[in-house]
Amino acid sequence: ILGFAVDTIMISPAAAEVSYAGAESTGAKDVDLRVVAEALAVAESDVRLFDRPDETDGRRRLGVALATAPDPIVARDRARRVSAVLRKLW
């Protein structure tokens, strides 16, 4: 980029899992912070919660579970665990 050397070494593999609902879904009215805390208790994890529907699709994106780990398979498993916990919100 701009003639600069770019380091392409992956420091930590990452994974993400998106939670969807139908277009008729209203999503979570109130976010239970205990559920979010339980989701964030998974090592090297993060969450993104959404309030507005995606205009481009009939599905409603409710949240994204993010995770990193030394191994891509472990990162994927962590993201799935976080997503499973987040499903308690809906």
Secondary structure, 3 states (H helix, E strand, C coil): CCCCCCCCCCCCCEEEEEEEECCCCCCCCCCCHHHHHHHHCCCCEEEEECCCCCCCCCCEEEEEEEEECCCHHHHHHHHHHHHHHHHHHC
